[in-house]
Amino acid sequence: MDQRPPHHRCPTCGRTFTWDSQAPWRPFCSERCRLIDLGEWLDEGYRVPDREAGAPFLPPDDDPQT
């Protein structure tokens, strides 16, 4: 059985690095890549998808079917 630690590709720069307990910035290869990713979130470069545009907001207790 292969006992080598798994390798992972950094989501920021694409560099391959060893994924083990010695990689403190997982899933990134370095603190720099981690901070670049954080900056993208803070600058709203990344967004979590919202409900469909134009769809009315209904609180969970308001069921239009009842």
Distance bins in CASP14 RR format, pairs under 12 A and 6 or more apart:
PFRMAT RR
TARGET T0000
AUTHOR 0000-0000-0000
RMODE 2
METHOD distances of the structure
MODEL  1
3 20 0 0 0 0 0 1 0 0 0 0 0
4 18 0 0 0 0 1 0 0 0 0 0 0
4 19 0 0 0 0 0 1 0 0 0 0 0
4 20 0 0 0 0 1 0 0 0 0 0 0
5 16 0 0 0 0 0 1 0 0 0 0 0
5 17 0 0 0 0 1 0 0 0 0 0 0
5 18 1 0 1 0 0 0 0 0 0 0 0
5 19 1 0 0 1 0 0 0 0 0 0 0
5 20 1 0 1 0 0 0 0 0 0 0 0
5 21 0 0 0 0 1 0 0 0 0 0 0
5 22 0 0 0 0 1 0 0 0 0 0 0
5 23 0 0 0 0 1 0 0 0 0 0 0
5 26 0 0 0 0 0 1 0 0 0 0 0
6 16 0 0 0 0 0 1 0 0 0 0 0
6 17 0 0 0 0 0 1 0 0 0 0 0
6 18 1 0 0 1 0 0 0 0 0 0 0
6 19 1 0 1 0 0 0 0 0 0 0 0
6 20 1 0 0 1 0 0 0 0 0 0 0
6 23 0 0 0 0 0 1 0 0 0 0 0
6 26 0 0 0 0 0 1 0 0 0 0 0
6 27 0 0 0 0 0 1 0 0 0 0 0
7 14 0 0 0 0 0 1 0 0 0 0 0
7 15 0 0 0 0 0 1 0 0 0 0 0
7 16 1 0 1 0 0 0 0 0 0 0 0
7 17 1 0 0 1 0 0 0 0 0 0 0
7 18 1 0 0 1 0 0 0 0 0 0 0
7 19 1 0 0 1 0 0 0 0 0 0 0
7 20 0 0 0 0 1 0 0 0 0 0 0
7 23 0 0 0 0 0 1 0 0 0 0 0
7 26 0 0 0 0 0 1 0 0 0 0 0
7 29 0 0 0 0 0 1 0 0 0 0 0
8 14 0 0 0 0 1 0 0 0 0 0 0
8 15 0 0 0 0 1 0 0 0 0 0 0
8 16 1 0 0 1 0 0 0 0 0 0 0
8 17 1 0 0 1 0 0 0 0 0 0 0
8 18 1 0 0 1 0 0 0 0 0 0 0
8 19 1 0 1 0 0 0 0 0 0 0 0
8 20 0 0 0 0 1 0 0 0 0 0 0
8 23 0 0 0 0 1 0 0 0 0 0 0
8 25 0 0 0 0 0 1 0 0 0 0 0
8 26 1 0 0 1 0 0 0 0 0 0 0
8 27 1 0 0 1 0 0 0 0 0 0 0
8 28 0 0 0 0 1 0 0 0 0 0 0
8 29 0 0 0 0 1 0 0 0 0 0 0
8 33 0 0 0 0 0 1 0 0 0 0 0
9 15 1 0 0 1 0 0 0 0 0 0 0
9 16 1 0 1 0 0 0 0 0 0 0 0
9 17 0 0 0 0 1 0 0 0 0 0 0
9 18 0 0 0 0 0 1 0 0 0 0 0
9 19 0 0 0 0 1 0 0 0 0 0 0
9 26 0 0 0 0 0 1 0 0 0 0 0
9 27 0 0 0 0 1 0 0 0 0 0 0
9 28 0 0 0 0 0 1 0 0 0 0 0
9 29 0 0 0 0 1 0 0 0 0 0 0
9 33 0 0 0 0 0 1 0 0 0 0 0
10 16 1 0 0 1 0 0 0 0 0 0 0
10 17 1 0 0 1 0 0 0 0 0 0 0
10 18 0 0 0 0 0 1 0 0 0 0 0
10 19 0 0 0 0 0 1 0 0 0 0 0
10 23 0 0 0 0 0 1 0 0 0 0 0
10 25 0 0 0 0 1 0 0 0 0 0 0
10 26 0 0 0 0 1 0 0 0 0 0 0
10 27 1 0 0 1 0 0 0 0 0 0 0
10 28 1 0 1 0 0 0 0 0 0 0 0
10 29 1 1 0 0 0 0 0 0 0 0 0
10 30 1 0 0 1 0 0 0 0 0 0 0
10 31 0 0 0 0 0 1 0 0 0 0 0
10 32 0 0 0 0 0 1 0 0 0 0 0
10 33 1 0 1 0 0 0 0 0 0 0 0
10 34 0 0 0 0 1 0 0 0 0 0 0
10 36 0 0 0 0 0 1 0 0 0 0 0
10 37 0 0 0 0 1 0 0 0 0 0 0
11 17 0 0 0 0 0 1 0 0 0 0 0
11 25 0 0 0 0 0 1 0 0 0 0 0
11 26 0 0 0 0 0 1 0 0 0 0 0
11 27 1 0 0 1 0 0 0 0 0 0 0
11 28 1 0 0 1 0 0 0 0 0 0 0
11 29 0 0 0 0 1 0 0 0 0 0 0
11 33 1 0 0 1 0 0 0 0 0 0 0
11 34 0 0 0 0 1 0 0 0 0 0 0
11 36 0 0 0 0 1 0 0 0 0 0 0
11 37 1 0 0 1 0 0 0 0 0 0 0
11 40 0 0 0 0 0 1 0 0 0 0 0
11 46 0 0 0 0 0 1 0 0 0 0 0
12 25 0 0 0 0 0 1 0 0 0 0 0
12 27 0 0 0 0 1 0 0 0 0 0 0
12 28 1 0 1 0 0 0 0 0 0 0 0
12 29 1 0 0 1 0 0 0 0 0 0 0
12 30 0 0 0 0 1 0 0 0 0 0 0
12 31 0 0 0 0 0 1 0 0 0 0 0
12 32 0 0 0 0 1 0 0 0 0 0 0
12 33 1 1 0 0 0 0 0 0 0 0 0
12 34 1 0 0 1 0 0 0 0 0 0 0
12 35 0 0 0 0 1 0 0 0 0 0 0
12 36 1 0 1 0 0 0 0 0 0 0 0
12 37 1 0 1 0 0 0 0 0 0 0 0
12 38 0 0 0 0 0 1 0 0 0 0 0
12 39 0 0 0 0 0 1 0 0 0 0 0
12 40 0 0 0 0 1 0 0 0 0 0 0
12 41 0 0 0 0 0 1 0 0 0 0 0
12 46 0 0 0 0 0 1 0 0 0 0 0
13 25 0 0 0 0 0 1 0 0 0 0 0
13 27 0 0 0 0 0 1 0 0 0 0 0
13 28 0 0 0 0 1 0 0 0 0 0 0
13 29 1 0 0 1 0 0 0 0 0 0 0
13 30 0 0 0 0 1 0 0 0 0 0 0
13 32 0 0 0 0 1 0 0 0 0 0 0
13 33 1 0 1 0 0 0 0 0 0 0 0
13 34 0 0 0 0 0 1 0 0 0 0 0
13 36 0 0 0 0 1 0 0 0 0 0 0
13 37 0 0 0 0 0 1 0 0 0 0 0
14 27 0 0 0 0 0 1 0 0 0 0 0
14 28 0 0 0 0 1 0 0 0 0 0 0
14 29 1 0 0 1 0 0 0 0 0 0 0
14 30 0 0 0 0 0 1 0 0 0 0 0
14 33 0 0 0 0 1 0 0 0 0 0 0
14 36 0 0 0 0 0 1 0 0 0 0 0
14 37 0 0 0 0 0 1 0 0 0 0 0
15 23 0 0 0 0 0 1 0 0 0 0 0
15 25 0 0 0 0 0 1 0 0 0 0 0
15 27 0 0 0 0 0 1 0 0 0 0 0
15 28 0 0 0 0 1 0 0 0 0 0 0
15 29 1 0 1 0 0 0 0 0 0 0 0
15 30 0 0 0 0 1 0 0 0 0 0 0
15 32 0 0 0 0 0 1 0 0 0 0 0
15 33 0 0 0 0 1 0 0 0 0 0 0
16 23 0 0 0 0 0 1 0 0 0 0 0
16 29 0 0 0 0 1 0 0 0 0 0 0
17 23 1 0 0 1 0 0 0 0 0 0 0
17 24 0 0 0 0 0 1 0 0 0 0 0
17 25 0 0 0 0 1 0 0 0 0 0 0
17 26 0 0 0 0 1 0 0 0 0 0 0
17 27 0 0 0 0 1 0 0 0 0 0 0
17 28 0 0 0 0 1 0 0 0 0 0 0
17 29 1 0 1 0 0 0 0 0 0 0 0
17 30 0 0 0 0 1 0 0 0 0 0 0
17 33 0 0 0 0 1 0 0 0 0 0 0
18 26 0 0 0 0 0 1 0 0 0 0 0
18 29 0 0 0 0 1 0 0 0 0 0 0
19 25 0 0 0 0 0 1 0 0 0 0 0
19 26 1 0 0 1 0 0 0 0 0 0 0
19 27 1 0 0 1 0 0 0 0 0 0 0
19 28 0 0 0 0 0 1 0 0 0 0 0
19 29 0 0 0 0 1 0 0 0 0 0 0
20 26 0 0 0 0 1 0 0 0 0 0 0
23 29 1 0 0 1 0 0 0 0 0 0 0
23 30 0 0 0 0 1 0 0 0 0 0 0
23 31 0 0 0 0 0 1 0 0 0 0 0
23 33 0 0 0 0 0 1 0 0 0 0 0
23 34 0 0 0 0 0 1 0 0 0 0 0
24 30 0 0 0 0 1 0 0 0 0 0 0
24 31 0 0 0 0 1 0 0 0 0 0 0
24 34 0 0 0 0 1 0 0 0 0 0 0
25 31 1 0 1 0 0 0 0 0 0 0 0
25 32 0 0 0 0 1 0 0 0 0 0 0
25 33 1 0 0 1 0 0 0 0 0 0 0
25 34 1 0 1 0 0 0 0 0 0 0 0
25 35 0 0 0 0 1 0 0 0 0 0 0
25 36 0 0 0 0 0 1 0 0 0 0 0
25 37 0 0 0 0 1 0 0 0 0 0 0
25 38 0 0 0 0 0 1 0 0 0 0 0
26 33 0 0 0 0 0 1 0 0 0 0 0
26 34 0 0 0 0 1 0 0 0 0 0 0
27 33 0 0 0 0 1 0 0 0 0 0 0
27 34 0 0 0 0 1 0 0 0 0 0 0
27 37 0 0 0 0 1 0 0 0 0 0 0
28 34 1 0 1 0 0 0 0 0 0 0 0
28 35 0 0 0 0 1 0 0 0 0 0 0
28 36 0 0 0 0 1 0 0 0 0 0 0
28 37 1 0 0 1 0 0 0 0 0 0 0
28 38 0 0 0 0 1 0 0 0 0 0 0
29 36 0 0 0 0 0 1 0 0 0 0 0
29 37 0 0 0 0 0 1 0 0 0 0 0
30 36 0 0 0 0 1 0 0 0 0 0 0
30 37 0 0 0 0 0 1 0 0 0 0 0
31 37 0 0 0 0 0 1 0 0 0 0 0
31 38 0 0 0 0 0 1 0 0 0 0 0
32 38 0 0 0 0 0 1 0 0 0 0 0
32 39 0 0 0 0 0 1 0 0 0 0 0
33 39 0 0 0 0 0 1 0 0 0 0 0
33 40 0 0 0 0 0 1 0 0 0 0 0
34 40 0 0 0 0 0 1 0 0 0 0 0
34 41 0 0 0 0 0 1 0 0 0 0 0
35 41 0 0 0 0 0 1 0 0 0 0 0
35 42 0 0 0 0 0 1 0 0 0 0 0
36 42 0 0 0 0 0 1 0 0 0 0 0
36 43 0 0 0 0 0 1 0 0 0 0 0
36 45 0 0 0 0 0 1 0 0 0 0 0
36 46 0 0 0 0 0 1 0 0 0 0 0
37 43 0 0 0 0 0 1 0 0 0 0 0
37 45 0 0 0 0 0 1 0 0 0 0 0
37 46 0 0 0 0 1 0 0 0 0 0 0
38 45 0 0 0 0 0 1 0 0 0 0 0
38 46 0 0 0 0 0 1 0 0 0 0 0
39 45 0 0 0 0 1 0 0 0 0 0 0
39 46 0 0 0 0 1 0 0 0 0 0 0
40 46 1 0 1 0 0 0 0 0 0 0 0
40 47 0 0 0 0 0 1 0 0 0 0 0
41 47 0 0 0 0 1 0 0 0 0 0 0
41 48 0 0 0 0 1 0 0 0 0 0 0
50 57 0 0 0 0 0 1 0 0 0 0 0
51 57 1 0 0 1 0 0 0 0 0 0 0
51 58 0 0 0 0 1 0 0 0 0 0 0
55 64 0 0 0 0 0 1 0 0 0 0 0
56 62 0 0 0 0 1 0 0 0 0 0 0
56 64 0 0 0 0 1 0 0 0 0 0 0
58 64 1 0 0 1 0 0 0 0 0 0 0
58 65 0 0 0 0 0 1 0 0 0 0 0
58 66 0 0 0 0 0 1 0 0 0 0 0
END
